[in-house]
Amino acid sequence: MFPGSFDPITNGHLDIVQRAASVFDEVIVAVLVNSGKSPLFTADERVALIRAACRGRRNVRTDTFSGLLVDYALKVKAGVIVRGLRAISDFEYEFQMALMNRRLNPAIETVFMMPAESYSYVSSRLVKEVFELGGEVAGLVPPAVERQLRAKLEARGAGRS
């Protein structure tokens, strides 16, 4: 299972999905629904974008979850949590989360994967910020995500012309 907010999914995320799909029989891309946050894309929009980006990958499916990740993992019978590490700065947070998840359920392992070097600096937050400020995000996100970013931000009056 590869959990995250995916707001929006980036090519770095997709690189991790592809790597995980080559190692595991099935990968669930699990979209976190967190009522405490205000994502740009709704959970349904994020799921649709991920499904479009993963179309053709037979062993990848998408779902949503809220609450404790280990509870969701038990529900879907996932024994492994896949997490991406872009840079050393990600490690401390991810390490703490992995240890807490292990404490909550020692039967669930966490596996860290690194994306291709070309995506090592890409994050959803950075993509949104660059796009909102008029920067180019082609190559950082799938084309469908770029189109949806444009539509969302133009609807809010913050998009590019």
Backbone as CSV, one residue per row, in Angstrom:
resi,resn,N_x,N_y,N_z,CA_x,CA_y,CA_z,C_x,C_y,C_z
1,MET,0.842,-1.162,0.000,0.000,0.000,0.000,0.895,1.236,0.000
2,PHE,0.575,2.195,-0.874,1.311,3.448,-0.972,0.347,4.568,-0.572
3,PRO,0.418,5.027,0.692,-0.511,6.055,1.161,0.034,7.464,0.962
4,GLY,-0.880,8.417,0.865,-0.488,9.820,0.793,-1.691,10.685,0.521
5,SER,-1.451,11.995,0.545,-2.542,12.917,0.217,-2.667,13.081,-1.291
6,PHE,-1.567,13.006,-2.020,-1.560,13.070,-3.480,-2.367,14.275,-3.991
7,ASP,-2.060,15.440,-3.468,-2.798,16.667,-3.809,-1.899,17.681,-4.503
8,PRO,-1.587,17.449,-5.773,-1.974,16.358,-6.671,-0.869,15.298,-6.743
9,ILE,-1.188,14.206,-7.454,-0.175,13.196,-7.715,0.866,13.788,-8.661
10,THR,2.117,13.477,-8.413,3.215,13.984,-9.240,3.872,12.811,-9.977
11,ASN,4.757,13.143,-10.895,5.502,12.087,-11.575,6.444,11.371,-10.611
12,GLY,6.850,12.034,-9.548,7.640,11.371,-8.509,6.833,10.300,-7.805
13,HIS,5.578,10.624,-7.466,4.690,9.617,-6.882,4.530,8.440,-7.847
14,LEU,4.298,8.750,-9.122,4.079,7.696,-10.111,5.316,6.829,-10.291
15,ASP,6.485,7.414,-10.135,7.728,6.651,-10.195,7.763,5.629,-9.059
16,ILE,7.342,6.045,-7.868,7.287,5.122,-6.725,6.224,4.048,-6.964
17,VAL,5.072,4.429,-7.511,4.028,3.441,-7.824,4.586,2.389,-8.776
18,GLN,5.277,2.833,-9.814,5.834,1.899,-10.791,6.868,0.980,-10.138
19,ARG,7.725,1.536,-9.299,8.728,0.722,-8.614,8.051,-0.306,-7.698
20,ALA,7.052,0.146,-6.940,6.345,-0.760,-6.033,5.599,-1.844,-6.817
21,ALA,5.000,-1.468,-7.935,4.249,-2.428,-8.747,5.158,-3.497,-9.349
22,SER,6.439,-3.173,-9.497,7.371,-4.170,-10.028,7.863,-5.118,-8.935
23,VAL,7.648,-4.770,-7.678,8.107,-5.588,-6.551,6.972,-6.394,-5.921
24,PHE,5.779,-5.790,-5.843,4.658,-6.410,-5.139,3.580,-6.863,-6.118
25,ASP,2.828,-7.890,-5.725,1.761,-8.420,-6.570,0.661,-7.395,-6.810
26,GLU,0.363,-6.612,-5.778,-0.672,-5.578,-5.889,-0.230,-4.355,-5.102
27,VAL,-0.531,-3.188,-5.636,-0.253,-1.927,-4.948,-1.558,-1.150,-4.853
28,ILE,-1.889,-0.751,-3.640,-3.044,0.113,-3.424,-2.516,1.519,-3.196
29,VAL,-2.869,2.431,-4.080,-2.547,3.836,-3.875,-3.682,4.375,-3.017
30,ALA,-3.367,4.640,-1.746,-4.380,4.986,-0.749,-4.367,6.489,-0.484
31,VAL,-5.435,7.151,-0.883,-5.564,8.600,-0.746,-6.112,8.936,0.633
32,LEU,-5.336,9.688,1.384,-5.742,10.102,2.723,-6.812,11.183,2.629
33,VAL,-7.909,10.958,3.327,-8.964,11.960,3.464,-8.836,12.513,4.876
34,ASN,-8.360,13.745,4.968,-8.097,14.372,6.266,-8.968,15.614,6.385
35,SER,-9.986,15.546,7.233,-10.921,16.668,7.366,-10.254,17.903,7.969
36,GLY,-9.079,17.745,8.547,-8.365,18.878,9.135,-7.581,19.697,8.117
37,LYS,-7.493,19.207,6.886,-6.757,19.916,5.846,-7.709,20.391,4.761
38,SER,-7.275,21.393,4.011,-8.063,21.919,2.903,-7.312,21.669,1.598
39,PRO,-7.454,20.477,1.027,-6.730,20.174,-0.210,-7.291,20.957,-1.393
40,LEU,-6.468,21.134,-2.399,-6.903,21.785,-3.632,-7.904,20.891,-4.368
41,PHE,-7.616,19.601,-4.423,-8.473,18.636,-5.108,-9.261,17.818,-4.083
42,THR,-10.519,17.538,-4.398,-11.312,16.675,-3.528,-10.733,15.258,-3.578
43,ALA,-11.126,14.443,-2.634,-10.667,13.052,-2.626,-11.077,12.343,-3.915
44,ASP,-12.300,12.570,-4.370,-12.762,11.932,-5.608,-11.945,12.397,-6.813
45,GLU,-11.593,13.679,-6.852,-10.767,14.188,-7.958,-9.371,13.577,-7.916
46,ARG,-8.805,13.463,-6.730,-7.472,12.864,-6.599,-7.491,11.404,-7.034
47,VAL,-8.527,10.672,-6.629,-8.654,9.275,-7.032,-8.758,9.171,-8.548
48,ALA,-9.583,10.025,-9.155,-9.760,9.992,-10.612,-8.446,10.298,-11.337
49,LEU,-7.684,11.268,-10.842,-6.401,11.609,-11.466,-5.404,10.460,-11.339
50,ILE,-5.393,9.810,-10.188,-4.481,8.679,-9.989,-4.877,7.521,-10.891
51,ARG,-6.170,7.242,-10.959,-6.638,6.137,-11.816,-6.283,6.399,-13.276
52,ALA,-6.448,7.642,-13.710,-6.093,7.980,-15.095,-4.593,7.801,-15.327
53,ALA,-3.790,8.224,-14.374,-2.334,8.134,-14.516,-1.844,6.690,-14.444
54,CYS,-2.578,5.830,-13.749,-2.166,4.428,-13.566,-2.904,3.470,-14.482
55,ARG,-3.701,4.027,-15.393,-4.460,3.180,-16.320,-3.489,2.248,-17.055
56,GLY,-3.855,0.996,-17.151,-3.009,0.019,-17.826,-2.108,-0.755,-16.881
57,ARG,-1.976,-0.295,-15.657,-1.186,-1.036,-14.663,-2.148,-1.956,-13.914
58,ARG,-2.146,-3.213,-14.292,-3.140,-4.162,-13.785,-3.048,-4.419,-12.285
59,ASN,-1.870,-4.264,-11.729,-1.732,-4.593,-10.308,-1.745,-3.345,-9.419
60,VAL,-2.286,-2.245,-9.936,-2.401,-1.010,-9.155,-3.867,-0.636,-9.050
61,ARG,-4.316,-0.385,-7.827,-5.672,0.124,-7.639,-5.627,1.303,-6.677
62,THR,-6.702,2.051,-6.658,-6.765,3.280,-5.864,-7.958,3.211,-4.921
63,ASP,-7.757,3.767,-3.730,-8.807,3.774,-2.725,-8.592,5.004,-1.849
64,THR,-9.541,5.269,-0.969,-9.398,6.355,0.002,-9.457,5.768,1.404
65,PHE,-8.888,6.504,2.351,-8.970,6.089,3.745,-8.878,7.313,4.636
66,SER,-9.341,7.147,5.854,-9.163,8.159,6.886,-8.848,7.410,8.171
67,GLY,-8.354,8.097,9.138,-8.001,7.448,10.389,-6.595,6.891,10.349
68,LEU,-6.349,5.923,11.220,-5.011,5.342,11.326,-4.679,4.493,10.108
69,LEU,-3.506,4.701,9.597,-3.039,3.955,8.432,-2.981,2.455,8.716
70,VAL,-2.524,2.073,9.893,-2.424,0.642,10.202,-3.807,-0.013,10.270
71,ASP,-4.826,0.721,10.684,-6.189,0.185,10.679,-6.653,-0.070,9.246
72,TYR,-6.365,0.891,8.367,-6.731,0.712,6.963,-5.948,-0.458,6.357
73,ALA,-4.671,-0.563,6.693,-3.849,-1.660,6.177,-4.451,-3.011,6.567
74,LEU,-4.897,-3.128,7.805,-5.544,-4.370,8.239,-6.818,-4.628,7.444
75,LYS,-7.585,-3.584,7.235,-8.855,-3.709,6.508,-8.640,-4.260,5.096
76,VAL,-7.591,-3.783,4.417,-7.347,-4.209,3.035,-6.313,-5.334,2.941
77,LYS,-5.900,-5.843,4.106,-4.941,-6.951,4.182,-3.600,-6.611,3.527
78,ALA,-3.141,-5.386,3.755,-1.834,-4.961,3.239,-0.789,-5.185,4.324
79,GLY,0.245,-5.919,4.012,1.289,-6.202,4.976,2.480,-5.268,4.881
80,VAL,2.478,-4.418,3.838,3.607,-3.514,3.609,3.095,-2.123,3.276
81,ILE,3.702,-1.141,3.921,3.455,0.271,3.604,4.661,0.764,2.823
82,VAL,4.423,1.307,1.645,5.490,1.866,0.818,5.511,3.368,1.016
83,ARG,6.683,3.902,1.290,6.841,5.349,1.443,8.001,5.805,0.563
84,GLY,7.837,6.964,-0.027,8.891,7.524,-0.859,9.795,8.440,-0.043
85,LEU,11.072,8.378,-0.329,12.050,9.280,0.279,12.700,10.072,-0.838
86,ARG,12.475,11.383,-0.835,13.068,12.227,-1.867,14.455,12.693,-1.467
87,ALA,14.567,13.129,-0.244,15.830,13.703,0.225,16.015,13.326,1.680
88,ILE,17.187,13.579,2.181,17.492,13.242,3.575,16.520,13.939,4.524
89,SER,16.005,15.091,4.121,15.065,15.829,4.974,13.769,15.058,5.199
90,ASP,13.388,14.167,4.303,12.191,13.340,4.481,12.399,12.242,5.515
91,PHE,13.651,11.842,5.698,13.925,10.630,6.461,13.439,10.698,7.901
92,GLU,13.719,11.767,8.609,13.377,11.823,10.031,11.876,11.651,10.250
93,TYR,11.070,12.397,9.503,9.619,12.283,9.634,9.150,10.874,9.273
94,GLU,9.609,10.362,8.140,9.176,9.038,7.680,9.630,7.944,8.643
95,PHE,10.817,8.098,9.208,11.337,7.129,10.172,10.461,7.103,11.426
96,GLN,10.087,8.278,11.910,9.219,8.363,13.089,7.861,7.718,12.816
97,MET,7.295,8.014,11.637,6.001,7.430,11.279,6.104,5.910,11.169
98,ALA,7.173,5.413,10.569,7.352,3.972,10.420,7.455,3.296,11.785
99,LEU,8.181,3.910,12.701,8.310,3.337,14.041,6.987,3.364,14.797
100,MET,6.223,4.444,14.641,4.911,4.506,15.298,3.975,3.451,14.708
101,ASN,3.981,3.318,13.382,3.145,2.292,12.756,3.557,0.900,13.224
102,ARG,4.860,0.677,13.380,5.345,-0.613,13.869,4.869,-0.853,15.305
103,ARG,4.885,0.194,16.107,4.403,0.059,17.486,2.916,-0.279,17.506
104,LEU,2.144,0.361,16.617,0.702,0.121,16.561,0.373,-1.262,16.004
105,ASN,1.198,-1.729,15.061,0.984,-3.060,14.491,2.315,-3.593,13.968
106,PRO,2.990,-4.408,14.771,4.303,-4.924,14.377,4.282,-5.845,13.156
107,ALA,3.117,-6.308,12.744,3.028,-7.208,11.590,3.106,-6.461,10.260
108,ILE,2.988,-5.139,10.293,3.017,-4.353,9.056,4.387,-3.711,8.910
109,GLU,5.043,-4.000,7.793,6.373,-3.457,7.514,6.273,-2.176,6.705
110,THR,7.263,-1.316,6.855,7.382,-0.119,6.020,8.608,-0.286,5.136
111,VAL,8.429,-0.043,3.849,9.516,-0.122,2.875,9.691,1.270,2.278
112,PHE,10.917,1.761,2.301,11.219,3.070,1.715,11.766,2.881,0.313
113,MET,11.248,3.697,-0.611,11.737,3.684,-1.991,12.101,5.099,-2.384
114,MET,13.127,5.204,-3.197,13.553,6.513,-3.686,13.140,6.661,-5.147
115,PRO,12.605,7.829,-5.498,12.247,8.035,-6.902,13.498,8.286,-7.735
116,ALA,13.319,8.324,-9.026,14.412,8.696,-9.925,14.954,10.058,-9.496
117,GLU,16.239,10.261,-9.723,16.881,11.501,-9.302,16.167,12.736,-9.849
118,SER,15.608,12.621,-11.041,14.947,13.780,-11.660,13.701,14.222,-10.903
119,TYR,13.200,13.376,-9.988,12.023,13.740,-9.199,12.354,13.941,-7.723
120,SER,13.608,13.944,-7.361,14.002,13.979,-5.955,13.624,15.271,-5.244
121,TYR,13.302,16.311,-5.983,12.926,17.592,-5.368,11.438,17.897,-5.533
122,VAL,10.695,17.039,-6.194,9.305,17.314,-6.545,8.375,16.924,-5.397
123,SER,7.512,17.860,-5.012,6.461,17.584,-4.034,5.172,18.212,-4.534
124,SER,4.052,17.705,-4.053,2.755,18.271,-4.434,2.673,19.745,-4.043
125,ARG,3.147,20.041,-2.840,3.098,21.428,-2.359,3.904,22.348,-3.279
126,LEU,5.086,21.917,-3.658,5.939,22.728,-4.521,5.332,22.886,-5.913
127,VAL,4.753,21.822,-6.442,4.099,21.892,-7.755,2.979,22.924,-7.735
128,LYS,2.124,22.887,-6.702,1.019,23.849,-6.608,1.540,25.273,-6.496
129,GLU,2.564,25.459,-5.684,3.117,26.801,-5.486,3.724,27.344,-6.773
130,VAL,4.508,26.529,-7.460,5.127,26.959,-8.724,4.046,27.293,-9.743
131,PHE,3.030,26.451,-9.843,1.969,26.683,-10.818,1.203,27.965,-10.499
132,GLU,0.860,28.153,-9.227,0.126,29.359,-8.824,0.903,30.630,-9.129
133,LEU,2.230,30.538,-9.097,3.072,31.707,-9.362,3.446,31.834,-10.835
134,GLY,2.847,30.997,-11.688,3.044,31.123,-13.121,4.169,30.292,-13.690
135,GLY,4.752,29.412,-12.894,5.840,28.570,-13.369,5.344,27.362,-14.131
136,GLU,6.245,26.746,-14.854,5.943,25.595,-15.695,6.072,24.302,-14.884
137,VAL,5.050,23.440,-14.947,5.089,22.170,-14.224,5.035,20.961,-15.151
138,ALA,5.089,21.206,-16.463,5.113,20.087,-17.413,6.324,19.219,-17.103
139,GLY,6.107,17.907,-17.115,7.179,16.977,-16.790,7.256,16.642,-15.314
140,LEU,6.589,17.436,-14.482,6.568,17.164,-13.040,5.295,16.443,-12.621
141,VAL,4.244,16.608,-13.418,2.954,15.968,-13.166,2.427,15.413,-14.487
142,PRO,1.530,14.433,-14.426,0.917,13.954,-15.673,0.134,15.085,-16.341
143,PRO,-0.011,15.044,-17.671,-0.750,16.099,-18.384,-2.151,16.335,-17.833
144,ALA,-2.856,15.278,-17.436,-4.212,15.443,-16.889,-4.183,16.267,-15.610
145,VAL,-3.164,16.087,-14.796,-3.037,16.857,-13.561,-2.775,18.317,-13.896
146,GLU,-1.911,18.565,-14.872,-1.633,19.950,-15.267,-2.915,20.637,-15.756
147,ARG,-3.717,19.917,-16.537,-4.993,20.489,-17.014,-5.925,20.787,-15.841
148,GLN,-6.001,19.856,-14.900,-6.871,20.059,-13.738,-6.368,21.195,-12.849
149,LEU,-5.056,21.315,-12.706,-4.486,22.448,-11.962,-4.920,23.753,-12.597
150,ARG,-4.788,23.823,-13.900,-5.164,25.036,-14.630,-6.632,25.362,-14.398
151,ALA,-7.487,24.357,-14.531,-8.921,24.570,-14.351,-9.249,25.008,-12.927
152,LYS,-8.655,24.338,-11.951,-8.912,24.688,-10.545,-8.456,26.105,-10.228
153,LEU,-7.258,26.410,-10.623,-6.698,27.700,-10.250,-7.344,28.842,-11.026
154,GLU,-7.729,28.593,-12.261,-8.445,29.626,-13.012,-9.827,29.851,-12.410
155,ALA,-10.464,28.785,-11.946,-11.766,28.923,-11.293,-11.661,29.754,-10.025
156,ARG,-10.527,29.639,-9.354,-10.301,30.431,-8.145,-9.785,31.828,-8.458
157,GLY,-9.473,32.080,-9.723,-8.963,33.395,-10.095,-7.476,33.559,-9.877
158,ALA,-6.796,32.467,-9.561,-5.346,32.548,-9.302,-4.535,31.935,-10.413
159,GLY,-5.201,31.380,-11.415,-4.471,30.655,-12.463,-3.871,31.577,-13.492
160,ARG,-3.069,30.932,-14.341,-2.417,31.669,-15.415,-3.398,31.877,-16.558
161,SER,-3.159,32.877,-17.349,-4.020,33.144,-18.521,-3.601,32.330,-19.699
